[in-house]
Amino acid sequence: MKKIFGILLAAAFSATAFAQPSEQTPHETARTFMRNGDWDNAILVLSKALQQESGNLELLKDLALSYYYKRDYSNALEQVKLMVDRDDADVPVFQIAGNVYKALEEVKDAEKIYKKGLRKFPNAGPLYSEYGELLWAKKDMDAIQQWEKGIEVAPSFAGNYYNAALFYYYTKDKVWTLIYGEIFVNMEYLTERATMMKKLLLSTYKEKLFQDLGEDRNRKKTPFETAVLQTYAKQGNAASRGITMETLNMIRTKFILDWFAQHATKFPFRLFEYQQQLIREGMFEAYNQWLFGTVDNLPAYDQWVRNHTDVYNRFTTFQKGRIFKMPAGQYYQ
C-alpha cells in the first residue's frame, strides 16, 4: 500500500517539483508540504484552496491523501465520498477510496469501490492489483483471478505480476512463479520487492522446478505451461548436479535455445525474446548473475563482477537504457 500511495504522490509532485517557492500556487505549496510529510499544513492550505475551487478534483485527491497519511481516516472518507461518483473520477480516485475503506476495515465498501472503478476502467491494472490484495487479505483464493485479469488487460503494470508470482509460489506452482516473477523483476528492479522476488525465483529453481513431476503430470495445465515444463524437463541431468550459478546459466541458456527451436512460433513471448537477445549479444551470463548472484552468494557475485568487468558494465549500461514491457496479446494462462 505504501508503494501505491508513493506513486500517487510522485505523480502529484512531478508537475511542480521544479517550481520556485516565490512562484508557487496554493496547490503547489500544499504539495511541497506533502512531500515533506507536513500533513497538517498540507491540509490547511488545501482546505483554503478548495474554498476558492470547491470542485477541483486534484485538490480533493491531495486532501484525501493528506488525511490518509495523517491517519485521519474519517475526514479522508469525507473527501472520498465527494469524488467517487463524479463523472471525471479517475483511477487514482478509486485507489485512494479503496485504501481509505481498507484502513477503516470496511471491507465490503472497499470491494464495492473496486468493482465500481473496474466497471468504469476495465483495463486499470492498479485496481485489479489492489482489489486482489483486498481479497487475499481475507484468504479469498479468487484474488488470483483479479491479478490474472490485470495481467491480461494491463500487461505493462508490474504489481499484478508481483502478486500473482507470490500467490503461485505459495500454492506450489512452478511455471507461473518463474514467469511472472522474472517479468516483475525486469519491470521493477530497484526496489526491495525486486530483491525479495529474486530470492523467490532462486528458491523455485532449487526446490521446486525439477521436483514433484508426478504431481505436475496429474494437474491440468495450459498448452503454454506444458511446453515450458517439457522444455525444462530436458535439463534434468544438468539439474541433478545441483542448482549453482554455473548450472543455472546452462539450464536457462539451453531452455531458450530449445524453446526457439520448437515453441516460439506458436507462443511468442517477450520475456523469452529478451533472454534470446541477451544470449546473442553475449550478456546472458551477466544477466543471470544480476538476477540470481546477489541473492545466492554475494561474495561470489562480487568476484564474478571483478573478473568480468567489461561484460558486466556492458550489461548494466544496456539495462539502464531500456524499459521492459510486456506487449498485449501474449497472455497464455
N, C-alpha and C positions, 0 to 999 in steps of 0.2 A: 504493500500500500504506500509506503514511503517513496518508493521509486515512481509510482504513478503520479503522486502529487508533486514530486520533484520535477517531473516532466512538464506538468501543467504550469508550475511556477516558472520554469525555464522559458517556456513558450510566452508566458506573460511578460517576462523581463526582456526578451530578445529585441523587442521593438524600441525599448527605451534605454538599453544598457549604456549607450554612449552619449546620452543627453547630459548637458551641463546643468548643474544644480540651479543656476540662475534662470535657466530656460524651462525648467520642469513645470508641467501642468500638475494640478492636484492628483490626477491619476498616476502620473509618473512619480510624484513624491510618495504616494502610498506604496507603489511597487518597490521603491527604494527601502522603505520601512519593512516591507515583507521580506525582501532579500536579506535584510539584517536580522530578521526574526523579531522585530519590534511590532508585535501584533496589535497592541493597544493603540499605538499611533497610526498604524495602518487602518484600523477600524475607524478611528476618529476622522481621518482625512477622507476615507471612502464614504463614510456616512454623510459628511458635509457635501461631498461632490454629488451624491445621489439626491440631495435636496434640490440641486440645480438640474440634474439629469436623472430623474426617477426611473426612466425606462432603459437606461444604459446597461446592456447585458454584460459587458466586460467588467463594469464596476460591480455589478451584483455577484458575478463569479468570484472576483477577488475578495469581496466582502465575505462571502460564504467560506472561501478558503481560509481567510484570516481567523474567522470564528472557529473553524475546524481545528486549525493549528493551535489556537488558544485553548482548545478543548471545551469551548462553549458551544456544545452541540445543539442546544435548544435554539439559540439565535442563528446558528448555521442552518438549522432546519427551516427557520422562517424565511431565509433568503432562498433556499432551495425551492420552497413552495411557490415563490414568486416567479421561478424560471421554468420549471419543467413542463408547464402547459403552454408556454409561449410558442408561436409558430417558428420563431428563429432560434429556439433552443438547439444547441449543437451537441456533439458527442461529449465534450468536457462537462457540460451541464449535467448529463446523466451519470458521468463518472463521479463528479462531486456529490451528487444526490445519493447515489448508491452507497458511497463510503460514509456519508453522514448517517444514513439509516443503519448501516452496519455498526457504526460507533455507538448508536443508541440501542443496539441489539434488537432492532425492529426488522427481523429477517424477512417476514412476509412483504413488508412495504419495500424493502430493498429489492426483492425479487420482482415486484410489480414495476419498479423503476427500470430495472434492466430489461425486462420484457418490453416495456413501453419504448425505451430507447432503441432496442433492436428492431421493433416494428418500423420505427422511423428511419433507422440507419442499419439496414440488414447486412451491410458489409463492414461494420465497425469492429475491427479486431480488438481494440481495448475493451469494449463492452462484453464480448464473448469471454475474454480472459478474466475479467473481474466477476462476471456472473458465475463462471465455472469455479472461481475461488470461493465464492459465497456458498455454492452447493457443496464443495469439497469440505469446507469448514464444518458442515453438519453431516459429514460422512455419506453424502449422496453421490453414488457412483455415476449418476448422469452428468456429473461435472465434465467428464471426458467428452461427452457429446458437444458441449459448448466449445471446448478447446479445439476439437477436431473441426467443427464448423468454422471457427475463427481461422484456422489454418487453411481451410478450403477457400474461403471468400476473401481473406486478407492475408495472403501468403508472405507479405513483407513485414508483418508485425511480429516482433520477436517473442512477446510474452506468452502467446499460446503454445509455441514450441517448448518453451521452458516448462510450463505447467504440464503439458502432455508428456514430456520426457520423464518428469518426476513421477507422474501417475503410472506410466508403463514400467518404470524401474521397480516401483514398489508392488506392482501387480505381476512382476516376474516376466514381463515381455522383453524380448531381446532386440528384435529388429527396430521397432519404433523408438525404443530408448536410444539406440545408437544413431538412428537417422535424425530424429528431432533434436536430440542433444547436440549433435555436431552442427546442425544448421543454426541452432541458437548461439553456440559459441562463436560462430563466424559472424553473426549479426551483432552480437553484444559481447565483445571480447575484453573489455577493460574494466569489468565490474567484479565484485565478489561473487555474484551469481555465476559468472562465467568460470571462475576458479572452481567453485563447487561442482559445476557441471562437468568440467574436465575430470575431476575425481570420479564422478559417477560413470562417465564413459569408460575410463580405465578399469573400474570395477566390473563393468559389464563385460568387457573383453576378457578379463581374468577369471571371473567367477561364473559367467552365465552363458556366453555365446556358444561355446563348444561343449556344453554340458546339457543333460536332460533332453537329448534328441528325441527319445521316445515320446516324451510329453509333447514336443513340437509336432510330431507326426500325427498325433491324435487331436490337435487343436485346429479348428478351421482358420485358414489363412487366406489373405488376398493373393492374387497371382503375383503381384509385385513382391510381397513379403516372401512368398515361396521361392521366387527367383533369387532374392537376396540370400536366403538361408542356404539354398543349393550351391550358390557361388562361394559362400564362406565355407561350406562343408568340405570343399575341395582342399582347404588349407588345414585340415585336421592334423596331418602329420607335423606340420610346422608348429601348430599349437601344442602338440604333445611335448615339445621341448621347453614349454613354459612361455608365458607372455612377457617378453622383455622388450626393450626398445628396438633391438635388432629384429626379433621375430615379428613384432607388431608392424614394423615398417615393411617387412617381407610379405606378411599376410595381406596387408592393406594394398600394397602395390599389385600383387597377383590378383586380388579381388577386382581391382579396376581393370586390369588387362583382360581378365575373363569376362567381366561384365560387358565391356565394349565389344568383345568378340561375339557375344551371344544375346544380350538383352537390351542393349542401349537403344536400338531402333524401336522396339516395342514400348520401352519405358524411358523416354528422355527425362533426365533428372539433373537439375542444375548442380547439386552438391557433387555428384559423381563427375560431371563435366569439369568442375573446378579442380577436383583431385587429378583428373587426367591432364589438365593443363599444367599443374604443378609437376607431375611426373615428366612431361615433355620438356619442361624448362629446367629440370634438374633441381627442383626446390621441394620435392615431396618429403624427403627425409627431414629437412629443416621444418617443414610444416608439422610433421608428426612429432618432432622434438618440442615444438612450441605447444602442440595440443596436449601431449602426454608427459613430456620430460620433466616439466616443472613440478608436476604433482606426483610423479613416480619417484624420482631421485634427483633432488635439486643440485647437489654437488656434481653428480654425473652429467647433468644437463649443462651446468656452467663449464665443465671441462669440454664437453662437446662443442659448445659455442666458441671456446678459445681455440679449439683445433680446427674449426670450420668457419672462421670469421667471415670470409668472403661470401659464402653461400648464405650464411645467417643474415648478414647485412642486406644481401640482395632480396631475400625473402621478406624481411621486415619492411624494407622500402616499398616493395611490391604490395604488401598487405596494407600499408598506410595509404596507398594511392588508390584504393578501390573500396567500394561498398558492396557487400554481399547481399543479394536479394534473390528470393525465390520467385520465379515467374508464375503467373496464373496458368492453370491447366495441367500442372504436374502434381496432382493430388491422387494418390493411389491407395488410400486407406478405405 
